[in-house]
Amino acid sequence: MTSIDDQLMDAFGTGSATELSVPRDGVVAVILAYNEALRFPYFLEHYRSLGIGHFIVVDNNSNDGTDELLSGQPDISVIRTEKPYKDYKSVWRQLICDRYLVDRWVIFPDVDELFVYPGWPDLSVGALTGYLDAGGYRALFTPMVDMYPQGPLKDLSYKPGDSFFKTSPWFDGSGYRYNPLKGSHGKRYKTPARHVFGGTRERLFHQEAKRPKSALDRLLLSSVFSLHARTPETKAGRKLDHLLFKFVKNALPSPAAVQSKIPLLKWQRGNRFSGGVHGIDRAIAVAPDWGALLHFKYLDDFQSKVAEALTRQQHTDNAGHYRDYEAQMAGLMAEGLHYTGSVRFTGPEALTRCGLLRESEALRRLRSGVPAGEARN
């Protein structure tokens, strides 16, 4: 059996992956990045404000100044690699965590994602993970919420370090569902039991289904598979979930883009992701609370990022979702994404009202007993 350091050398092609100096406590962020110099300044500001103590960045051979931007920052460890992202994206995360972060809280955001949760911004991520530890939980579930500006994308003028929220404060307040994965993928990746789908992605890019929705479909989607539905907690509950989903699945877009992740984990050696951090291959205790990953894809570089993804061919289905973006590009640049169902993000409560954030009574009691600001200690 090869050692973990040998596996790191093989996966990264560089010895720097075996020589990281990681603090012994605090939440650590593990990030995969390619050409993110535009977003990194505000991304780091946001996560530092949460209380993230260290960042491990896998720089996949960026050429836009990302490496120079990150170098010399004492709370950032950079591993630069030329290995192909599509072959190693899960392996990189898993090996780093198995080597350095076993039984530690780790967050896995993309550079265009900002993590928020009940109590943000007054409640630190350390206080949040303390609450999760006390409840015996090892993971927090998050919908992915696409954020966008009010006007056409061609009118954007974002500068590095500017607030993402100021540029793109809007999101779809409805049009989501909460259902299990279909097929063998759903059986292999046991956590979470359900995922979020819909929102902006399906409104604009993924609408075709095998048949129109029936009255039964609409009933199931508005009740059993709504965002407000309870997560099945037993094996029998999961079986019933999959059985009911068979009635409705052909009325839903296919392929459907998964709009949720398990980005905050207390790492257990041997965890395996389903490509991205959407699912894990073992059953673990997930908190009843939901955070959210606010997804800021639609900044000034959206058009160039789509072209870049289509050229690199490093994303799922040979960048299939990016082909959908390209097909709609002219309309997005001229008209934008805003519509009558858009909701302005004013804080976590805006997400809670739409069913995109959840807070248990236990977390609510904790927050009510901790004065704002003091929870950051």
Buried (B, 14 or more C-beta within 10 A) or exposed (E): EEEBBEBBBBBBBBEBBBEBEBEEEBBBBBBBBBBBBBBBBBBBEBBEEBBBBBBBBBBBBBEEBBBEBBEEEEBBBBBBBEBEBBEBBBBBBBBBBBBBBBEBBBBBBBBBBBBBBBBBBBBBBBBBBBBBEEBEBBBBBBBBBBBBBEEBBEEBEBEEEBEBBEBBBBBBBEBBBBBBBBEEEBEEBBBBBBBBBBBBBBBBBBEEBEEEBEEEBEEBBEEBBBBEBEBBEEEEEBEEBBEBBEBBBEBBBEEBBBBBBBBBBBBBEEBBBBBBBBBBEEEBEBBBBBBBBBBBBBBBBBBEBBBBBBEBEBBBEEBEBBBBBBEBBEEBBEBBBBEEEBBEBEEBEBBBEBBBBBBBEBBEEBBEEBEEEEBBE
